[in-house]
Amino acid sequence: MIETRVSQGIVSTYFDKLQKNLELDVAIVGGGPSGIVAAYYLAKAGLKVAQFDRKLAPGGGMWGGAMMFNQIVIQEEAMEIVREFGINYEPFMEGLYVMDSVESTSSLLYHAVHAGATVFNCYSVEDVVYKGNRVSGVVVNWTPVLREGLHVDPLNIMAKVVIDGTGHDSEIAATVARKNGARLETETGGVIGERSLDVTAGEQEVVRGTKEIYPGLYVCGMAASAVSGTPRMGPIFGGMLMSGKKVADEIIARLKK
């Protein structure tokens, strides 16, 4: 009957998709704009990449614009990326452009998936695979399992490289440092924590801080700001897009050697 076939189609193809992604070139934790941009460029380069986001709708803070005014601002330096994703925009003031946040987020996700990235929603990464003093994968569980405090063991997904794109909390970097006594590539050796808002410094430093902070672990987006202790920047998203492209470029150069 059609009812059974509907369920069979969902179950069989989902588990096929999951099994194909148990070993990755790159695992991206967090579904914000920097991580999505990274997924797009990594997949476009032919790497096997999957992105794991705890929410039902990946996209991070870009959906809401600022205070639910669903517009965002992008500066000139990031417009090449905007144009590559085919997002509509309007000039606002010199060097600044405005875009609809819903269209922008939708376009990032659409292009990442069509480039070959796989996006898993409702997944939380609760730990990393840590072998030989190196981050070698992620440990995943359903978000509702963790929210309800259920004692359900997770699954392991191996990856040559992991990207922490978890935003303000930089959860993966914090976990690596806390659980393994690992010293990160920061001034303190740990997660410093983001500073208060400064748009100019925040946009510059988020790109500068996008890097490998521990063997096998990179940071991008607001996770890069939180790890290195640089300012947040508010609802201007050019730095997020440039951070995503930078982390992808660095990983591509490394894995494509």
Accessible surface in RSA format (square Angstrom, percent):
REM  Atomic radii and reference values for relative SASA: ProtOr
REM  Chains: A
REM  Algorithm: Lee & Richards
REM  Probe-radius: 1.40
REM  Slices: 20
REM RES _ NUM      All-atoms   Total-Side   Main-Chain    Non-polar    All polar
REM                ABS   REL    ABS   REL    ABS   REL    ABS   REL    ABS   REL
RES MET A   1   169.77  87.9 130.57  86.4  39.20  93.3 104.32  88.7  65.46  86.7
RES ILE A   2   114.17  65.0 109.54  81.6   4.63  11.2 109.54  78.9   4.63  12.6
RES GLU A   3   115.68  66.4 106.44  80.5   9.24  22.0  67.58 130.7  48.10  39.3
RES THR A   4    69.09  49.1  63.96  64.8   5.12  12.2  44.85  60.2  24.23  36.6
RES ARG A   5   163.71  68.7 155.16  79.1   8.55  20.4  40.78  55.7 122.92  74.5
RES VAL A   6    81.13  53.4  73.06  66.1   8.07  19.4  79.96  69.5   1.17   3.2
RES SER A   7    62.56  52.9  59.30  79.1   3.25   7.5  29.66  63.2  32.89  46.1
RES GLN A   8   106.37  59.5 101.10  73.9   5.27  12.5  40.57  86.3  65.80  49.9
RES GLY A   9    34.68  42.8   0.00   N/A  34.68  42.8  32.91  90.3   1.77   4.0
RES ILE A  10   114.51  65.2 109.85  81.8   4.66  11.2 113.94  82.0   0.57   1.5
RES VAL A  11    83.63  55.0  81.94  74.2   1.70   4.1  83.63  72.7   0.00   0.0
RES SER A  12    68.75  58.1  54.09  72.2  14.66  33.8  51.02 108.7  17.72  24.8
RES THR A  13    89.89  63.9  83.48  84.6   6.41  15.3  70.39  94.5  19.50  29.5
RES TYR A  14    55.35  25.8  52.38  29.8   2.97   7.7  53.66  40.3   1.69   2.1
RES PHE A  15   106.89  53.5 106.89  66.2   0.00   0.0 106.89  64.8   0.00   0.0
RES ASP A  16    66.62  46.7  64.63  64.3   1.98   4.7  16.55  39.0  50.06  49.9
RES LYS A  17    82.85  40.4  80.30  49.3   2.55   6.1  38.50  34.7  44.36  47.2
RES LEU A  18    14.14   7.9  14.14  10.1   0.00   0.0  14.14   9.9   0.00   0.0
RES GLN A  19   121.98  68.2 108.01  78.9  13.97  33.3  27.64  58.8  94.34  71.5
RES LYS A  20   125.25  61.1 116.94  71.8   8.31  19.8  77.90  70.1  47.35  50.4
RES ASN A  21     7.29   5.0   7.29   7.0   0.00   0.0   0.00   0.0   7.29   7.0
RES LEU A  22    66.57  37.1  64.78  46.3   1.79   4.5  64.78  45.5   1.79   4.8
RES GLU A  23   127.26  73.1 122.48  92.7   4.78  11.4  35.90  69.4  91.36  74.6
RES LEU A  24     8.76   4.9   0.00   0.0   8.76  22.0   2.79   2.0   5.97  16.1
RES ASP A  25    21.87  15.3  21.12  21.0   0.75   1.8   0.21   0.5  21.66  21.6
RES VAL A  26     0.00   0.0   0.00   0.0   0.00   0.0   0.00   0.0   0.00   0.0
RES ALA A  27     0.00   0.0   0.00   0.0   0.00   0.0   0.00   0.0   0.00   0.0
RES ILE A  28     0.00   0.0   0.00   0.0   0.00   0.0   0.00   0.0   0.00   0.0
RES VAL A  29     7.83   5.2   7.83   7.1   0.00   0.0   7.83   6.8   0.00   0.0
RES GLY A  30    10.97  13.5   0.00   N/A  10.97  13.5  10.59  29.1   0.38   0.8
RES GLY A  31     1.71   2.1   0.00   N/A   1.71   2.1   0.00   0.0   1.71   3.8
RES GLY A  32    11.82  14.6   0.00   N/A  11.82  14.6  10.10  27.7   1.72   3.9
RES PRO A  33     9.45   6.9   9.24   8.4   0.21   0.8   9.45   7.8   0.00   0.0
RES SER A  34     5.78   4.9   5.73   7.6   0.05   0.1   0.00   0.0   5.78   8.1
RES GLY A  35     0.85   1.1   0.00   N/A   0.85   1.1   0.00   0.0   0.85   1.9
RES ILE A  36     0.20   0.1   0.20   0.1   0.00   0.0   0.20   0.1   0.00   0.0
RES VAL A  37     0.00   0.0   0.00   0.0   0.00   0.0   0.00   0.0   0.00   0.0
RES ALA A  38     0.00   0.0   0.00   0.0   0.00   0.0   0.00   0.0   0.00   0.0
RES ALA A  39     0.00   0.0   0.00   0.0   0.00   0.0   0.00   0.0   0.00   0.0
RES TYR A  40    18.76   8.8  18.76  10.7   0.00   0.0   7.48   5.6  11.28  13.9
RES TYR A  41    18.10   8.5  16.05   9.1   2.05   5.3  15.64  11.8   2.46   3.0
RES LEU A  42     0.00   0.0   0.00   0.0   0.00   0.0   0.00   0.0   0.00   0.0
RES ALA A  43     9.06   8.3   0.71   1.1   8.35  19.0   0.96   1.4   8.10  21.5
RES LYS A  44   123.73  60.4  94.71  58.1  29.02  69.1  69.32  62.4  54.40  58.0
RES ALA A  45    31.60  29.1  11.16  17.2  20.44  46.5  24.68  34.7   6.92  18.3
RES GLY A  46    59.61  73.5   0.00   N/A  59.61  73.5  31.19  85.6  28.42  63.6
RES LEU A  47    17.91  10.0  10.90   7.8   7.01  17.6  11.19   7.9   6.72  18.1
RES LYS A  48    91.12  44.5  83.08  51.0   8.03  19.1  61.11  55.0  30.01  32.0
RES VAL A  49     2.34   1.5   0.00   0.0   2.34   5.6   0.00   0.0   2.34   6.4
RES ALA A  50     0.00   0.0   0.00   0.0   0.00   0.0   0.00   0.0   0.00   0.0
RES GLN A  51     0.34   0.2   0.34   0.2   0.00   0.0   0.24   0.5   0.09   0.1
RES PHE A  52     1.62   0.8   0.00   0.0   1.62   4.2   0.00   0.0   1.62   4.6
RES ASP A  53    11.11   7.8  10.44  10.4   0.67   1.6   0.67   1.6  10.44  10.4
RES ARG A  54    96.79  40.6  90.63  46.2   6.16  14.7  28.54  39.0  68.25  41.4
RES LYS A  55   104.86  51.2 101.62  62.4   3.24   7.7  65.41  58.9  39.45  42.0
RES LEU A  56   139.91  77.9 126.87  90.8  13.04  32.8 126.87  89.1  13.04  35.1
RES ALA A  57    55.94  51.4  48.78  75.3   7.16  16.3  51.40  72.4   4.54  12.0
RES PRO A  58    14.66  10.7  14.62  13.3   0.04   0.1  14.62  12.1   0.04   0.2
RES GLY A  59     0.00   0.0   0.00   N/A   0.00   0.0   0.00   0.0   0.00   0.0
RES GLY A  60    22.83  28.2   0.00   N/A  22.83  28.2  15.42  42.3   7.41  16.6
RES GLY A  61    55.62  68.6   0.00   N/A  55.62  68.6  38.83 106.6  16.79  37.6
RES MET A  62     0.61   0.3   0.61   0.4   0.00   0.0   0.56   0.5   0.05   0.1
RES TRP A  63    75.04  30.1  70.52  34.1   4.52  10.6  70.51  37.6   4.52   7.3
RES GLY A  64    30.43  37.5   0.00   N/A  30.43  37.5  27.94  76.7   2.49   5.6
RES GLY A  65    13.36  16.5   0.00   N/A  13.36  16.5   0.00   0.0  13.36  29.9
RES ALA A  66    35.79  32.9  31.09  48.0   4.70  10.7  35.72  50.3   0.07   0.2
RES MET A  67   169.89  88.0 139.97  92.6  29.92  71.2 112.27  95.5  57.62  76.3
RES MET A  68   172.94  89.6 148.50  98.3  24.44  58.2 108.67  92.4  64.27  85.2
RES PHE A  69   148.71  74.4 142.59  88.3   6.12  15.9 148.60  90.1   0.11   0.3
RES ASN A  70    66.63  45.9  65.40  63.2   1.22   2.9   9.51  22.9  57.11  55.2
RES GLN A  71    89.91  50.3  83.75  61.2   6.17  14.7  46.43  98.8  43.48  33.0
RES ILE A  72     1.42   0.8   0.00   0.0   1.42   3.4   1.42   1.0   0.00   0.0
RES VAL A  73    42.10  27.7  42.10  38.1   0.00   0.0  42.10  36.6   0.00   0.0
RES ILE A  74     0.00   0.0   0.00   0.0   0.00   0.0   0.00   0.0   0.00   0.0
RES GLN A  75    20.39  11.4  20.39  14.9   0.00   0.0  14.08  30.0   6.31   4.8
RES GLU A  76    79.66  45.7  73.85  55.9   5.81  13.8  45.17  87.4  34.48  28.2
RES GLU A  77   127.51  73.2  97.81  74.0  29.70  70.7  56.48 109.2  71.03  58.0
RES ALA A  78     0.07   0.1   0.00   0.0   0.07   0.2   0.07   0.1   0.00   0.0
RES MET A  79     0.30   0.2   0.30   0.2   0.00   0.0   0.30   0.3   0.00   0.0
RES GLU A  80   131.59  75.5 127.09  96.2   4.50  10.7  45.85  88.7  85.75  70.0
RES ILE A  81     8.70   4.9   8.47   6.3   0.23   0.5   8.70   6.3   0.00   0.0
RES VAL A  82     0.38   0.3   0.00   0.0   0.38   0.9   0.38   0.3   0.00   0.0
RES ARG A  83   116.55  48.9  96.11  49.0  20.45  48.7  54.67  74.7  61.88  37.5
RES GLU A  84    65.04  37.3  38.91  29.4  26.14  62.2  32.10  62.1  32.95  26.9
RES PHE A  85     1.08   0.5   0.25   0.2   0.83   2.2   0.49   0.3   0.58   1.7
RES GLY A  86    57.80  71.3   0.00   N/A  57.80  71.3  33.71  92.5  24.09  54.0
RES ILE A  87     7.91   4.5   1.98   1.5   5.93  14.3   2.03   1.5   5.88  15.9
RES ASN A  88   108.65  74.9 102.79  99.3   5.86  14.1  28.93  69.6  79.72  77.1
RES TYR A  89    76.81  35.9  53.30  30.3  23.51  61.2  30.97  23.3  45.84  56.5
RES GLU A  90   115.57  66.3 115.17  87.1   0.40   0.9  33.67  65.1  81.90  66.9
RES PRO A  91   105.40  76.8  85.51  78.0  19.89  72.3  85.65  70.7  19.76 122.8
RES PHE A  92   119.93  60.0  91.34  56.6  28.59  74.4  93.57  56.7  26.36  75.4
RES MET A  93   125.64  65.1 111.78  74.0  13.86  33.0  92.39  78.5  33.26  44.1
RES GLU A  94   179.02 102.8 143.64 108.7  35.38  84.2  68.06 131.6 110.96  90.6
RES GLY A  95    31.04  38.3   0.00   N/A  31.04  38.3  19.49  53.5  11.55  25.9
RES LEU A  96    54.81  30.5  54.25  38.8   0.57   1.4  54.25  38.1   0.57   1.5
RES TYR A  97    30.42  14.2  30.42  17.3   0.00   0.0   6.68   5.0  23.74  29.3
RES VAL A  98    27.59  18.2  26.51  24.0   1.08   2.6  26.51  23.0   1.08   2.9
RES MET A  99     4.04   2.1   0.71   0.5   3.33   7.9   4.04   3.4   0.00   0.0
RES ASP A 100    53.32  37.4  49.19  49.0   4.13   9.8  19.96  47.0  33.37  33.3
RES SER A 101     0.00   0.0   0.00   0.0   0.00   0.0   0.00   0.0   0.00   0.0
RES VAL A 102    67.69  44.5  67.69  61.3   0.00   0.0  67.69  58.8   0.00   0.0
RES GLU A 103    55.77  32.0  49.22  37.2   6.55  15.6  39.55  76.5  16.22  13.2
RES SER A 104     0.17   0.1   0.17   0.2   0.00   0.0   0.17   0.4   0.00   0.0
RES THR A 105     0.56   0.4   0.56   0.6   0.00   0.0   0.56   0.8   0.00   0.0
RES SER A 106    48.88  41.3  42.98  57.4   5.90  13.6  34.26  72.9  14.63  20.5
RES SER A 107    15.31  12.9   9.80  13.1   5.51  12.7  13.15  28.0   2.16   3.0
RES LEU A 108     1.40   0.8   1.40   1.0   0.00   0.0   1.40   1.0   0.00   0.0
RES LEU A 109    29.83  16.6  29.54  21.1   0.29   0.7  29.81  20.9   0.02   0.1
RES TYR A 110   124.86  58.3 116.63  66.4   8.23  21.4  88.33  66.4  36.53  45.0
RES HIS A 111    51.45  28.1  49.90  34.7   1.55   4.0  30.86  31.8  20.58  24.0
RES ALA A 112     0.00   0.0   0.00   0.0   0.00   0.0   0.00   0.0   0.00   0.0
RES VAL A 113    74.25  48.9  65.77  59.5   8.49  20.5  65.77  57.1   8.49  23.0
RES HIS A 114   126.23  69.0  89.36  62.1  36.87  94.3  57.16  58.9  69.08  80.4
RES ALA A 115    30.52  28.1   3.40   5.2  27.12  61.7  15.05  21.2  15.48  41.0
RES GLY A 116    53.01  65.4   0.00   N/A  53.01  65.4  30.88  84.7  22.13  49.6
RES ALA A 117     4.72   4.3   0.00   0.0   4.72  10.7   0.00   0.0   4.72  12.5
RES THR A 118    26.31  18.7  22.84  23.2   3.47   8.3   6.80   9.1  19.51  29.5
RES VAL A 119    31.50  20.7  13.48  12.2  18.02  43.4  13.48  11.7  18.02  48.9
RES PHE A 120     3.87   1.9   1.44   0.9   2.43   6.3   3.87   2.3   0.00   0.0
RES ASN A 121    56.69  39.1  53.25  51.5   3.44   8.3   2.53   6.1  54.16  52.3
RES CYS A 122    35.83  27.1  35.82  40.0   0.01   0.0  10.57  26.8  25.26  27.2
RES TYR A 123    11.11   5.2   9.63   5.5   1.49   3.9   7.27   5.5   3.84   4.7
RES SER A 124     6.01   5.1   4.42   5.9   1.59   3.7   3.09   6.6   2.92   4.1
RES VAL A 125    13.19   8.7   0.57   0.5  12.63  30.4   0.57   0.5  12.63  34.2
RES GLU A 126    67.31  38.6  43.25  32.7  24.06  57.3  21.77  42.1  45.54  37.2
RES ASP A 127    30.02  21.0  29.60  29.5   0.42   1.0   3.54   8.3  26.47  26.4
RES VAL A 128     9.61   6.3   0.57   0.5   9.03  21.8   0.57   0.5   9.03  24.5
RES VAL A 129    23.17  15.2  19.44  17.6   3.73   9.0  23.17  20.1   0.00   0.0
RES TYR A 130    62.08  29.0  36.01  20.5  26.07  67.8  32.70  24.6  29.38  36.2
RES LYS A 131   127.12  62.0 117.05  71.8  10.08  24.0  69.21  62.3  57.91  61.7
RES GLY A 132    76.55  94.4   0.00   N/A  76.55  94.4  42.49 116.6  34.06  76.3
RES ASN A 133   104.31  71.9  97.93  94.6   6.38  15.4  18.50  44.5  85.81  82.9
RES ARG A 134    74.19  31.2  74.19  37.8   0.00   0.0  33.50  45.8  40.69  24.7
RES VAL A 135     0.00   0.0   0.00   0.0   0.00   0.0   0.00   0.0   0.00   0.0
RES SER A 136    19.44  16.4  17.62  23.5   1.82   4.2  11.27  24.0   8.17  11.4
RES GLY A 137     0.00   0.0   0.00   N/A   0.00   0.0   0.00   0.0   0.00   0.0
RES VAL A 138     0.00   0.0   0.00   0.0   0.00   0.0   0.00   0.0   0.00   0.0
RES VAL A 139    16.83  11.1  16.83  15.2   0.00   0.0  16.83  14.6   0.00   0.0
RES VAL A 140     3.93   2.6   2.88   2.6   1.04   2.5   2.88   2.5   1.04   2.8
RES ASN A 141    11.52   7.9   4.55   4.4   6.97  16.8   6.97  16.8   4.55   4.4
RES TRP A 142   119.89  48.1 118.49  57.4   1.40   3.3  88.46  47.2  31.43  51.0
RES THR A 143     4.93   3.5   4.93   5.0   0.00   0.0   4.93   6.6   0.00   0.0
RES PRO A 144    77.07  56.2  74.92  68.3   2.15   7.8  76.98  63.6   0.09   0.5
RES VAL A 145    15.56  10.2  15.29  13.8   0.27   0.6  15.46  13.4   0.10   0.3
RES LEU A 146    73.17  40.7  53.29  38.1  19.88  50.0  55.19  38.8  17.97  48.4
RES ARG A 147   173.05  72.7 134.63  68.6  38.41  91.5  56.76  77.6 116.29  70.5
RES GLU A 148   126.58  72.7 100.61  76.1  25.97  61.8  26.76  51.8  99.81  81.5
RES GLY A 149    65.12  80.3   0.00   N/A  65.12  80.3  34.22  93.9  30.90  69.2
RES LEU A 150    99.84  55.6  87.18  62.4  12.66  31.8  89.11  62.6  10.73  28.9
RES HIS A 151   179.93  98.3 148.41 103.2  31.53  80.6 106.40 109.7  73.53  85.6
RES VAL A 152    76.12  50.1  62.36  56.5  13.76  33.2  66.36  57.7   9.76  26.5
RES ASP A 153   118.77  83.2  98.25  97.8  20.52  48.5  29.07  68.4  89.70  89.5
RES PRO A 154    40.97  29.9  24.30  22.2  16.67  60.6  25.75  21.3  15.22  94.6
RES LEU A 155   102.53  57.1 101.41  72.5   1.13   2.8 102.37  71.9   0.16   0.4
RES ASN A 156    93.64  64.6  79.02  76.4  14.62  35.2  12.39  29.8  81.25  78.5
RES ILE A 157     0.50   0.3   0.50   0.4   0.00   0.0   0.50   0.4   0.00   0.0
RES MET A 158    66.28  34.3  66.14  43.8   0.14   0.3  56.42  48.0   9.85  13.1
RES ALA A 159     7.17   6.6   0.00   0.0   7.17  16.3   2.83   4.0   4.34  11.5
RES LYS A 160   121.33  59.2 110.02  67.5  11.30  26.9  74.93  67.4  46.39  49.4
RES VAL A 161     0.00   0.0   0.00   0.0   0.00   0.0   0.00   0.0   0.00   0.0
RES VAL A 162     0.00   0.0   0.00   0.0   0.00   0.0   0.00   0.0   0.00   0.0
RES ILE A 163     0.00   0.0   0.00   0.0   0.00   0.0   0.00   0.0   0.00   0.0
RES ASP A 164     0.00   0.0   0.00   0.0   0.00   0.0   0.00   0.0   0.00   0.0
RES GLY A 165     9.55  11.8   0.00   N/A   9.55  11.8   0.67   1.8   8.88  19.9
RES THR A 166    30.46  21.7   7.08   7.2  23.38  55.7  12.60  16.9  17.87  27.0
RES GLY A 167    17.90  22.1   0.00   N/A  17.90  22.1  17.50  48.0   0.40   0.9
RES HIS A 168    88.44  48.3  75.86  52.7  12.57  32.2  53.07  54.7  35.36  41.1
RES ASP A 169    99.53  69.7  83.90  83.5  15.63  37.0  18.22  42.9  81.31  81.1
RES SER A 170     0.14   0.1   0.14   0.2   0.00   0.0   0.00   0.0   0.14   0.2
RES GLU A 171    47.87  27.5  44.22  33.5   3.65   8.7  26.41  51.1  21.46  17.5
RES ILE A 172     2.85   1.6   2.85   2.1   0.00   0.0   2.85   2.1   0.00   0.0
RES ALA A 173     0.00   0.0   0.00   0.0   0.00   0.0   0.00   0.0   0.00   0.0
RES ALA A 174    33.16  30.5  29.37  45.3   3.79   8.6  31.23  44.0   1.92   5.1
RES THR A 175    15.00  10.7  15.00  15.2   0.00   0.0   0.49   0.7  14.51  21.9
RES VAL A 176     0.00   0.0   0.00   0.0   0.00   0.0   0.00   0.0   0.00   0.0
RES ALA A 177    20.92  19.2  13.67  21.1   7.25  16.5  14.07  19.8   6.85  18.2
RES ARG A 178   164.53  69.1 132.36  67.5  32.18  76.6  80.88 110.5  83.66  50.7
RES LYS A 179   113.95  55.6  77.11  47.3  36.83  87.7  52.76  47.5  61.19  65.2
RES ASN A 180    52.71  36.4  22.01  21.3  30.71  73.9  10.03  24.1  42.69  41.3
RES GLY A 181    73.54  90.7   0.00   N/A  73.54  90.7  38.81 106.5  34.73  77.8
RES ALA A 182    12.56  11.5   0.00   0.0  12.56  28.6   5.47   7.7   7.08  18.8
RES ARG A 183   163.40  68.6 144.77  73.8  18.63  44.4  67.31  92.0  96.09  58.2
RES LEU A 184     3.57   2.0   0.00   0.0   3.57   9.0   0.25   0.2   3.33   9.0
RES GLU A 185   104.63  60.1  94.41  71.4  10.21  24.3  45.02  87.1  59.60  48.7
RES THR A 186    22.98  16.3   0.13   0.1  22.85  54.5  11.36  15.3  11.63  17.6
RES GLU A 187   161.30  92.6 128.02  96.8  33.28  79.2  54.37 105.2 106.92  87.3
RES THR A 188    87.83  62.5  62.45  63.3  25.39  60.5  66.15  88.8  21.69  32.8
RES GLY A 189     6.59   8.1   0.00   N/A   6.59   8.1   2.93   8.0   3.66   8.2
RES GLY A 190    19.52  24.1   0.00   N/A  19.52  24.1  19.03  52.2   0.48   1.1
RES VAL A 191    50.42  33.2  21.82  19.8  28.60  68.9  21.82  19.0  28.60  77.6
RES ILE A 192    67.35  38.3  36.54  27.2  30.81  74.3  40.56  29.2  26.79  72.7
RES GLY A 193    30.09  37.1   0.00   N/A  30.09  37.1  25.70  70.5   4.39   9.8
RES GLU A 194    52.89  30.4  28.10  21.3  24.79  59.0  15.83  30.6  37.06  30.3
RES ARG A 195   149.44  62.7 142.01  72.4   7.43  17.7  46.84  64.0 102.60  62.2
RES SER A 196    98.05  82.9  81.19 108.4  16.86  38.8  45.89  97.7  52.17  73.1
RES LEU A 197    99.52  55.4  72.92  52.2  26.61  66.9  72.92  51.2  26.61  71.6
RES ASP A 198    65.96  46.2  60.42  60.1   5.54  13.1  17.56  41.3  48.40  48.3
RES VAL A 199    63.79  42.0  59.92  54.2   3.87   9.3  59.92  52.1   3.87  10.5
RES THR A 200    92.33  65.7  85.52  86.7   6.81  16.2  55.89  75.1  36.45  55.1
RES ALA A 201    29.42  27.1  27.76  42.8   1.67   3.8  29.09  41.0   0.33   0.9
RES GLY A 202     0.00   0.0   0.00   N/A   0.00   0.0   0.00   0.0   0.00   0.0
RES GLU A 203    12.37   7.1  10.73   8.1   1.64   3.9  11.06  21.4   1.31   1.1
RES GLN A 204   102.57  57.4  91.77  67.1  10.80  25.7  32.98  70.2  69.59  52.8
RES GLU A 205    49.06  28.2  48.12  36.4   0.94   2.2   9.29  18.0  39.77  32.5
RES VAL A 206     0.00   0.0   0.00   0.0   0.00   0.0   0.00   0.0   0.00   0.0
RES VAL A 207    35.21  23.2  35.21  31.9   0.00   0.0  35.21  30.6   0.00   0.0
RES ARG A 208   147.06  61.7 132.88  67.7  14.19  33.8  65.42  89.4  81.64  49.5
RES GLY A 209     8.45  10.4   0.00   N/A   8.45  10.4   8.36  22.9   0.09   0.2
RES THR A 210     0.02   0.0   0.02   0.0   0.00   0.0   0.02   0.0   0.00   0.0
RES LYS A 211    56.90  27.8  56.90  34.9   0.00   0.0  26.10  23.5  30.80  32.8
RES GLU A 212    53.42  30.7  46.87  35.5   6.55  15.6  14.24  27.5  39.18  32.0
RES ILE A 213     2.98   1.7   0.04   0.0   2.95   7.1   0.94   0.7   2.04   5.5
RES TYR A 214    26.80  12.5  21.94  12.5   4.86  12.7  16.92  12.7   9.88  12.2
RES PRO A 215    62.45  45.5  59.45  54.2   3.00  10.9  61.99  51.2   0.46   2.9
RES GLY A 216     0.00   0.0   0.00   N/A   0.00   0.0   0.00   0.0   0.00   0.0
RES LEU A 217     0.00   0.0   0.00   0.0   0.00   0.0   0.00   0.0   0.00   0.0
RES TYR A 218     9.46   4.4   9.46   5.4   0.00   0.0   1.15   0.9   8.31  10.2
RES VAL A 219     0.03   0.0   0.03   0.0   0.00   0.0   0.03   0.0   0.00   0.0
RES CYS A 220     0.28   0.2   0.00   0.0   0.28   0.7   0.00   0.0   0.28   0.3
RES GLY A 221     0.83   1.0   0.00   N/A   0.83   1.0   0.83   2.3   0.00   0.0
RES MET A 222    21.00  10.9  17.85  11.8   3.15   7.5  16.15  13.7   4.85   6.4
RES ALA A 223     0.00   0.0   0.00   0.0   0.00   0.0   0.00   0.0   0.00   0.0
RES ALA A 224     0.60   0.6   0.00   0.0   0.60   1.4   0.13   0.2   0.47   1.2
RES SER A 225     0.18   0.2   0.00   0.0   0.18   0.4   0.18   0.4   0.00   0.0
RES ALA A 226     1.87   1.7   1.87   2.9   0.00   0.0   1.87   2.6   0.00   0.0
RES VAL A 227     0.00   0.0   0.00   0.0   0.00   0.0   0.00   0.0   0.00   0.0
RES SER A 228    29.26  24.7  16.28  21.7  12.99  29.9  14.92  31.8  14.34  20.1
RES GLY A 229     9.80  12.1   0.00   N/A   9.80  12.1   0.36   1.0   9.44  21.1
RES THR A 230    17.45  12.4  17.45  17.7   0.00   0.0  17.14  23.0   0.31   0.5
RES PRO A 231     4.42   3.2   4.42   4.0   0.00   0.0   4.42   3.7   0.00   0.0
RES ARG A 232    97.20  40.8  97.20  49.5   0.00   0.0  11.98  16.4  85.22  51.6
RES MET A 233     5.63   2.9   5.02   3.3   0.61   1.4   0.00   0.0   5.63   7.5
RES GLY A 234    24.68  30.4   0.00   N/A  24.68  30.4  14.03  38.5  10.65  23.9
RES PRO A 235    60.45  44.1  55.86  50.9   4.59  16.7  58.98  48.7   1.47   9.1
RES ILE A 236    19.62  11.2  18.76  14.0   0.86   2.1  18.76  13.5   0.86   2.3
RES PHE A 237    19.59   9.8  19.59  12.1   0.00   0.0  19.59  11.9   0.00   0.0
RES GLY A 238     0.00   0.0   0.00   N/A   0.00   0.0   0.00   0.0   0.00   0.0
RES GLY A 239     0.00   0.0   0.00   N/A   0.00   0.0   0.00   0.0   0.00   0.0
RES MET A 240    12.15   6.3  12.15   8.0   0.00   0.0   3.01   2.6   9.14  12.1
RES LEU A 241     1.41   0.8   1.41   1.0   0.00   0.0   1.41   1.0   0.00   0.0
RES MET A 242    41.39  21.4  37.77  25.0   3.62   8.6  22.20  18.9  19.18  25.4
RES SER A 243     0.00   0.0   0.00   0.0   0.00   0.0   0.00   0.0   0.00   0.0
RES GLY A 244     0.00   0.0   0.00   N/A   0.00   0.0   0.00   0.0   0.00   0.0
RES LYS A 245    63.03  30.7  63.03  38.7   0.00   0.0  33.25  29.9  29.78  31.7
RES LYS A 246    59.26  28.9  54.99  33.7   4.27  10.2  39.63  35.7  19.63  20.9
RES VAL A 247     0.03   0.0   0.01   0.0   0.02   0.0   0.03   0.0   0.00   0.0
RES ALA A 248     0.00   0.0   0.00   0.0   0.00   0.0   0.00   0.0   0.00   0.0
RES ASP A 249    62.67  43.9  56.12  55.9   6.55  15.5  27.91  65.7  34.76  34.7
RES GLU A 250    64.86  37.2  55.69  42.1   9.17  21.8  32.20  62.3  32.66  26.7
RES ILE A 251     0.00   0.0   0.00   0.0   0.00   0.0   0.00   0.0   0.00   0.0
RES ILE A 252    36.16  20.6  36.16  26.9   0.00   0.0  36.16  26.0   0.00   0.0
RES ALA A 253    62.73  57.7  49.15  75.9  13.57  30.9  58.42  82.3   4.30  11.4
RES ARG A 254    69.65  29.2  59.38  30.3  10.27  24.4  34.11  46.6  35.54  21.5
RES LEU A 255    47.35  26.4  18.86  13.5  28.49  71.6  21.53  15.1  25.82  69.5
RES LYS A 256   110.57  53.9  80.52  49.4  30.05  71.5  47.49  42.7  63.08  67.2
RES LYS A 257   209.77 102.3 138.75  85.1  71.01 169.1 118.52 106.7  91.24  97.2
END  Absolute sums over single chains surface
CHAIN  1 A    12429.9       9982.2       2447.7       7105.4       5324.5
END  Absolute sums over all chains
TOTAL         12429.9       9982.2       2447.7       7105.4       5324.5
